[in-house]
Amino acid sequence: LHYLFLRKGTAMKTAGAFLFLLTWAANNLAAMKSFRLLSLFMLLTAVSFAQKKYTSFVNPFIGTGGHGHTYPGASMPFGMIQISPDTRLEGWDGCSGYHYSDSLIYGFSQTHLSGTGIPDYCDVLLMPFTGEVNWKNKDYASPFSHQKEKATPGYYEVVLDKHHIKAALTTSYRSGIHSYTFDPSANEGKILLDLQHRDEVLESSLEIINPYEVKGMRRSKSWAQNQVVYFYLKFDQPVKSYGIASNDAVINPADLKTPSVNGKNIKAYFSFAIAGNKTVQVKVGISGVSTDNARLNLEKEIGNSSFTAVKQRAADAWNNELGKIHISGGTPDQQTAFYTALYHTMLAPNIYTDVNGEYRGTDGKVHKADGFTNYTVFSLWDTHRALHPLHSIINRQRTLDWIKTFLAQYKQGGMMPVWELSGNETFCMIGYHAVPVIVDAYKNGIRDFDTKLALKAMTDYAESKRYGLPAYMKQGFISNEDDHESASKTVEY
C-alpha cells in the first residue's frame, strides 16, 4: 500500500488496493479473522491519506528572503505560467523578481524563475490603479504590507496600499487569472500593461482586438539571449477607454492606422467603468509559439471557468503532487519545512508545450511534440544531484518527458542541455549533467526512450572540444594551464 501511495500519489490507488484485498478475504473465509484487523487499519490509513490537505503545510514565502531567490506567486506543478508580484527590478537577490525585504510592488508579471542565481523572466507586467496614468515603474509602483499578503500553492493575494486595491492571482498550467478589486469609492478602475518591464527588450507588439481582448508578444535578452513570449488577455468587463504609449509618450489615436503598435518600449492602460462591479478580472494565456496558441491555451484550460473554480483546481493539483510523499511525526515547523521544500522541487522544470503540442525548440523553430511533453528550465548543474533522483521515483512520467526533451534538443540544437532556458542554451555552469539524469533514470527502470540516440548524444559531448575536455581525454585531468576552473571541471567530468 505504501509503495502504491508513494509511486502513484493518490489515496484512490491505495483504497483500490485495499478493496482488492478485502474482496480476496471475503472469498477466503478462513482468512477473515486474521484479516479483519489488518483491513480496518488499511481502510483508516487510506481514508486519512485521502483527507489530508498537504497544501496547508506549504509556506510559499519561505526562501523569498535572504539569498533564497524564490517567489510567492501562483503556479501549477511544473507549470508554464507563474503569476507573481515583482518587488525588485535588478540585482542578484532579485532573480525571482521578489524579495521579502522590499516594500513596493511594481506589478504582477506572468513568468518567474525559482531559486536561480541569474535573473530572467518577469515578462508582461500588469498593474491595477486608479486616477492619473503614470508610465514610469517607480511612479506607478505601490507600497504594500506583508500583513495584507497571503499565499498558498496556486494562489496569491495582496492589498496595494496606494489605491486600496486587492489583487488576487491563480493559475492553470499555461494560463491564469488576475482579479483586481478596487476601492468602494472608485467609479473607474484602470490596468496598466508594461512590456518594457525588467530585462532588455529586443522587440514587442501589442494589438487591441476588441473591447474585451488584447494580444501581443515580447522578445527579450537577459540570461536567455533570445527569449520570446506571446500573450493573450481577456477582460471580464469591456474596456471603456485605453491609451497606448511608445517610449512613454501616448500615441495619438489618429496616428494609429491599425489598433496595433510595435517597438522596444510599449505600454498601455485600460480603463473600466466599475460603479456597479468593483472587481475586474483578466484572464491570461501565454505561449512560446504564437498569440493564437496563447489564446488556445487560455480557452482550453480556463475558458469560462470562474476564479474560484480555477483556484480549486490548482489546489487539488498541488495536493495530489505533494501527497506523493506522506510523512508523520516531527514538529509543525518541520512538516512545513519538508512540504515547502517538496513544493519548491515541483516549480521547475516547466512545461514548454502548448495544448496543441507545439513548442519552440532550441533551434528557434516551432516543432510538434510527438509522444511527449516538452519542458524548459533545466538547471542541471544544480539539480542532477538530488532533485532529479527524487523525481525518478515520484515523477517517472515527467522524468521520461524530460529525457525525451533532452534528445529533442540534441536533434534540434546539436546538444543536450547544460542550462537551457526558454529554448535558449545559456551554457551556464560547468559539466554536462544531462548524462547522470539519464543514467539514474535508466537504473530506476525508466527506459522508454531512444537509448541508442541517448548514448550517441552523451558521447558526442564527451568527445567534443568544449571546456577543457581535450586535456581531460589526453591526461585524465585538467590543469590550470589547460583551462580555468580546472579542479572543478576535473571533478565534474
C-alpha positions in Angstrom: 0.0 0.0 0.0 2.7 2.5 0.9 4.5 1.6 -2.3 1.4 2.3 -4.3 0.8 5.5 -2.5 4.3 6.7 -3.0 4.5 5.8 -6.6 1.0 6.8 -7.8 0.4 9.6 -5.4 -3.3 9.1 -4.9 -5.3 7.7 -2.0 -7.7 6.3 -4.5 -5.0 3.8 -5.7 -4.4 2.9 -2.0 -8.1 2.4 -1.4 -8.3 0.3 -4.6 -5.6 -2.0 -3.3 -7.4 -2.3 0.0 -10.7 -3.2 -1.8 -8.9 -5.8 -3.8 -7.5 -7.4 -0.6 -10.9 -7.2 1.1 -12.5 -9.0 -1.9 -9.9 -11.7 -1.6 -10.6 -12.1 2.1 -14.3 -12.3 1.5 -13.7 -15.2 -0.9 -11.4 -16.9 1.6 -13.5 -17.2 4.8 -10.7 -19.0 6.6 -8.6 -15.9 6.4 -11.3 -13.5 7.6 -10.5 -13.5 11.3 -6.8 -12.8 10.8 -7.5 -10.3 8.1 -10.2 -8.2 9.9 -7.9 -6.0 12.0 -5.5 -5.5 9.1 -8.2 -4.5 6.7 -9.6 -2.0 9.2 -6.2 -0.4 9.7 -5.6 -0.1 6.0 -9.0 1.4 5.4 -8.4 4.0 8.1 -5.0 4.7 6.6 -6.4 5.2 3.1 -9.2 7.5 4.4 -6.7 9.6 6.4 -4.4 10.0 3.4 -7.4 10.9 1.2 -8.5 13.7 3.7 -5.0 15.1 4.3 -4.5 18.7 3.0 -0.9 18.7 2.1 -1.1 22.3 0.7 -1.7 23.5 4.3 1.9 22.6 5.2 3.4 24.8 2.4 4.5 28.3 3.0 5.5 29.9 -0.3 7.2 32.8 1.5 10.0 30.5 2.6 13.0 31.4 0.5 11.8 34.8 -0.6 14.2 36.5 1.8 18.0 36.2 2.3 19.5 34.6 -0.8 16.7 32.2 -1.4 15.6 33.7 -4.8 12.1 32.1 -4.6 8.8 33.8 -5.4 5.4 33.6 -3.6 3.1 33.8 -6.5 0.7 31.4 -8.2 1.8 28.4 -10.3 0.8 24.9 -11.1 3.1 22.0 -10.6 5.8 22.3 -13.3 3.5 24.9 -15.0 4.5 27.2 -17.9 3.0 30.3 -16.3 3.9 31.7 -12.9 1.9 34.8 -11.9 3.7 36.6 -9.1 4.4 40.1 -7.7 7.6 41.9 -8.7 9.2 43.9 -6.0 12.8 44.2 -7.3 13.9 45.3 -10.8 17.6 44.3 -10.7 20.4 42.7 -8.6 21.3 39.2 -7.6 18.7 38.9 -4.9 16.1 40.0 -7.4 16.5 36.9 -9.6 12.9 35.8 -8.9 11.5 39.3 -9.1 10.5 39.3 -5.4 12.4 39.9 -2.2 10.7 39.7 1.2 12.6 42.8 2.5 11.0 45.1 -0.2 8.1 47.3 0.5 7.0 48.2 -3.1 5.2 46.2 -5.7 5.7 47.2 -9.3 3.0 44.9 -10.6 2.3 41.2 -11.4 4.2 39.6 -14.3 3.4 36.2 -15.9 6.8 34.3 -15.7 9.2 33.7 -12.9 12.3 31.7 -12.0 12.6 29.9 -8.7 16.0 29.5 -6.9 18.3 30.5 -9.7 21.4 32.6 -9.5 20.9 34.7 -12.6 17.8 36.9 -13.2 15.4 36.5 -16.2 11.7 36.2 -17.0 9.2 38.6 -15.2 7.5 39.1 -18.6 4.3 41.0 -19.4 3.6 43.1 -16.3 0.0 44.1 -15.2 -0.7 46.7 -12.6 -4.1 47.9 -11.4 -4.5 51.6 -10.4 -6.9 54.5 -10.3 -6.6 58.1 -11.2 -3.7 59.6 -13.3 -1.7 57.3 -15.6 2.0 57.0 -14.8 4.2 55.3 -17.3 7.4 55.1 -15.2 7.6 52.0 -12.9 8.8 53.9 -9.9 5.7 56.2 -10.3 3.1 53.5 -10.7 4.6 51.2 -8.0 2.5 50.8 -4.8 3.5 50.2 -1.2 2.3 47.0 0.4 2.4 45.2 3.8 3.1 41.6 4.5 0.2 41.8 7.0 -2.1 42.1 3.9 -0.4 39.4 1.9 -1.3 35.7 1.6 0.0 32.8 -0.5 -0.9 29.1 -0.8 0.1 26.7 -3.7 -1.7 28.0 -6.8 -2.9 31.3 -5.2 -1.6 34.7 -4.1 -3.3 37.8 -2.8 -2.2 41.2 -1.6 -3.6 44.7 -0.9 -1.9 47.5 -2.8 -2.0 50.4 -0.4 -1.5 53.2 -2.9 -5.0 53.0 -4.3 -6.5 50.4 -1.8 -6.8 47.7 -4.4 -6.9 44.0 -3.6 -5.1 41.8 -6.1 -5.7 38.0 -6.3 -3.9 35.6 -8.6 -4.5 32.0 -9.6 -3.3 29.8 -12.5 -3.7 26.7 -14.6 -0.7 25.3 -16.4 -0.4 27.7 -19.4 -2.9 30.4 -18.3 -4.1 32.2 -15.3 -6.4 34.8 -13.8 -5.8 38.2 -12.2 -8.6 39.5 -10.1 -8.5 43.2 -9.0 -11.0 44.6 -6.5 -10.9 48.4 -6.4 -11.7 50.7 -3.6 -15.5 51.1 -2.9 -15.3 54.8 -3.6 -13.8 54.4 -7.1 -16.0 54.7 -10.2 -13.3 54.0 -12.7 -10.6 51.3 -12.5 -7.5 51.0 -14.7 -5.0 48.4 -15.5 -1.5 49.1 -16.8 0.3 46.7 -19.2 4.1 47.2 -19.3 6.0 45.3 -22.0 9.3 47.0 -21.2 9.4 45.8 -17.6 12.7 44.2 -16.4 15.2 42.8 -19.0 16.3 44.3 -22.3 13.5 44.2 -24.9 14.5 43.3 -28.5 11.1 43.8 -29.9 7.5 43.8 -28.7 4.0 44.3 -30.1 0.5 45.0 -28.8 -2.8 44.7 -30.6 -6.3 45.7 -29.4 -8.7 43.1 -30.8 -12.0 44.3 -29.3 -13.2 45.9 -26.1 -12.5 42.6 -24.2 -9.4 41.2 -25.8 -5.7 42.2 -26.3 -2.8 40.2 -27.6 0.9 40.7 -28.2 4.4 39.4 -27.9 7.7 40.2 -26.2 11.2 39.2 -27.3 13.9 40.0 -24.8 17.6 39.4 -23.9 18.9 38.6 -20.5 20.2 35.2 -19.3 18.4 33.7 -22.3 19.7 35.7 -25.3 16.5 35.4 -27.4 13.6 34.7 -25.2 10.1 35.1 -26.7 6.7 35.0 -25.0 3.3 35.6 -26.7 0.3 36.6 -24.6 -3.5 36.9 -24.9 -5.5 38.9 -22.4 -9.3 38.7 -21.9 -11.1 41.1 -19.6 -14.4 40.2 -18.0 -15.7 43.8 -18.5 -15.5 45.9 -21.6 -12.7 48.4 -21.9 -14.2 51.9 -21.5 -11.1 53.7 -22.9 -7.5 53.0 -23.4 -4.2 54.6 -24.3 -1.0 53.2 -25.9 2.4 54.7 -25.2 5.6 54.3 -27.1 8.8 55.4 -25.3 6.5 56.6 -22.5 4.7 59.0 -24.8 1.0 58.5 -25.6 0.3 57.8 -29.2 -2.4 59.9 -30.8 -5.3 57.5 -31.8 -5.4 59.4 -35.1 -1.9 58.3 -35.8 -2.8 54.6 -35.4 -3.6 53.2 -38.8 -4.4 49.9 -37.1 -5.1 49.1 -33.4 -1.6 47.6 -33.0 1.8 49.0 -32.3 5.4 47.7 -32.3 8.5 48.8 -30.5 11.0 48.3 -27.7 9.1 50.3 -25.1 5.4 49.6 -25.4 2.9 50.2 -22.6 -0.8 50.7 -22.4 -3.6 51.3 -20.0 -7.2 50.1 -20.0 -10.0 51.9 -18.2 -13.2 50.2 -16.9 -16.4 51.6 -15.5 -16.7 50.0 -12.1 -19.6 51.9 -10.5 -21.6 48.7 -10.2 -19.0 46.0 -10.0 -15.7 46.9 -8.3 -13.8 43.7 -9.4 -12.2 43.4 -12.8 -10.7 40.1 -13.8 -8.1 39.5 -16.5 -7.6 36.0 -17.9 -4.2 35.5 -19.4 -2.8 32.8 -21.7 0.9 32.6 -22.7 2.9 30.7 -25.4 6.3 30.4 -26.8 4.9 29.8 -30.3 2.2 32.4 -31.2 -0.6 34.6 -29.9 -3.1 32.1 -31.5 -1.6 29.4 -29.3 -1.7 31.7 -26.2 -5.4 32.2 -26.9 -5.9 28.4 -27.4 -4.1 27.6 -24.2 -6.4 30.1 -22.3 -9.6 28.7 -24.0 -8.8 25.0 -23.4 -7.5 25.4 -19.8 -9.7 28.1 -18.3 -12.4 29.1 -20.9 -15.4 30.3 -18.9 -14.3 28.9 -15.6 -14.6 31.1 -12.6 -11.7 32.3 -10.5 -12.9 30.1 -7.6 -13.0 27.0 -9.8 -9.5 27.6 -11.3 -8.1 28.2 -7.8 -9.7 25.0 -6.5 -8.3 23.0 -9.5 -4.8 24.4 -8.7 -5.1 23.5 -5.0 -6.3 19.9 -6.0 -3.4 19.5 -8.4 -0.9 20.6 -5.7 -2.5 18.4 -3.1 -2.1 15.4 -5.4 1.5 16.1 -6.2 2.5 16.9 -2.6 0.6 13.7 -1.5 3.1 11.5 -3.3 5.1 11.5 -0.1 3.3 11.1 3.2 5.2 11.9 6.4 4.4 11.7 10.1 6.0 12.9 13.3 8.1 16.0 13.8 7.0 19.5 14.7 4.6 21.5 12.7 7.5 23.7 11.6 9.5 20.7 10.4 6.5 19.4 8.4 6.1 22.9 6.9 9.8 22.9 6.0 9.5 19.5 4.4 6.4 20.2 2.3 7.6 23.6 1.3 10.9 22.1 0.1 8.9 19.4 -1.8 6.8 22.2 -3.3 9.9 24.0 -4.5 11.1 20.9 -6.2 7.9 21.0 -8.3 8.2 24.6 -9.6 10.6 23.6 -12.4 11.4 22.2 -14.9 8.5 24.0 -16.6 6.1 22.8 -19.3 7.1 24.4 -22.6 4.5 22.8 -24.8 1.1 24.3 -25.9 -2.1 22.4 -25.6 -1.9 21.6 -29.3 1.6 20.0 -28.8 3.6 22.8 -30.4 6.7 24.3 -28.8 9.7 26.4 -29.7 12.9 24.3 -30.0 16.5 25.2 -29.2 16.9 25.8 -33.0 14.4 28.7 -32.7 11.9 26.8 -34.9 8.4 25.6 -34.0 8.0 21.8 -33.5 5.3 19.4 -32.6 5.9 17.1 -29.6 5.3 13.5 -30.7 4.6 11.2 -27.7 6.0 13.5 -25.0 5.6 16.9 -23.3 8.4 19.3 -24.0 9.9 21.2 -21.0 12.3 24.0 -20.3 14.3 25.5 -17.4 17.0 22.7 -16.9 19.3 23.9 -14.1 21.1 20.6 -14.3 24.4 21.5 -12.5 22.2 22.4 -9.5 19.5 19.6 -9.9 21.2 16.4 -11.0 22.4 15.5 -7.6 19.1 15.3 -5.7 16.1 16.8 -7.4 16.2 14.6 -10.5 16.9 11.3 -8.5 13.8 12.2 -6.4 11.7 12.7 -9.5 12.9 9.5 -11.0 10.9 7.9 -8.1 7.9 10.1 -7.6 7.6 11.6 -11.1 8.5 8.9 -13.5 6.4 10.0 -16.5 7.8 13.5 -16.2 11.3 12.2 -15.9 10.7 10.3 -19.2 9.4 13.5 -20.8 12.5 15.4 -19.6 14.8 12.8 -21.2 12.8 13.0 -24.4 13.2 16.8 -24.2 16.9 16.4 -23.9 17.0 14.2 -27.0 14.8 16.7 -28.9 17.2 19.5 -28.0 20.1 17.3 -29.2 18.4 16.7 -32.6 17.4 20.4 -33.0 20.2 22.3 -31.4 23.1 19.8 -31.6 23.5 19.1 -27.9 21.6 18.1 -24.8 21.0 20.9 -22.3 23.7 22.3 -20.0 21.4 25.1 -18.6 18.5 25.6 -21.1 16.0 28.4 -20.7 13.0 29.0 -23.0 14.6 27.3 -26.0 18.0 29.0 -25.3 21.1 27.2 -24.2 22.8 29.5 -21.7 26.0 27.4 -21.2 25.8 28.3 -17.6 28.0 26.4 -15.0 30.3 23.5 -15.9 30.0 19.8 -16.6 27.4 18.0 -18.7 24.7 16.9 -16.3 22.1 15.6 -18.7 24.2 12.4 -18.5 23.6 11.5 -14.8 19.9 12.3 -15.1 19.6 9.8 -17.9 21.7 7.2 -16.2 19.9 7.5 -12.9 16.5 7.2 -14.7 17.7 4.2 -16.7 18.9 2.5 -13.5 15.5 3.1 -12.0 13.8 1.3 -14.9 12.8 4.4 -16.9 13.8 3.2 -20.3 11.0 4.0 -22.8 13.2 6.4 -24.8 15.7 6.0 -27.7 18.7 4.7 -25.7 20.9 4.5 -28.8 20.3 8.1 -29.6 20.9 9.0 -25.9 24.3 7.2 -25.9 25.3 9.0 -29.1 24.2 12.4 -27.7 26.2 11.7 -24.5 29.3 10.5 -26.4 29.2 13.4 -28.8 29.6 15.9 -26.0 32.1 13.8 -24.0 34.4 13.6 -27.1 34.0 17.3 -28.0 36.5 20.1 -27.6 34.4 22.1 -25.1 35.5 23.3 -21.7 38.9 21.6 -21.3 37.7 18.2 -22.5 40.7 17.6 -24.8 43.1 17.9 -21.9 40.9 15.6 -19.8 40.8 13.0 -22.5 44.6 13.2 -23.0 45.8 13.1 -19.4 42.9 12.3 -17.2 42.7 15.7 -15.5 42.5 19.4 -16.4 45.3 21.6 -15.1 45.0 25.3 -14.5 47.2 25.9 -17.6 44.7 23.9 -19.7 41.6 25.8 -18.7 40.1 27.9 -15.9 38.0 26.2 -13.1 40.3 23.3 -13.8 39.8 21.4 -10.5 36.0 21.8 -10.6 35.8 20.6 -14.2 38.0 17.6 -13.4 35.6 16.6 -10.6 32.6 17.2 -12.8 33.9 15.1 -15.7 
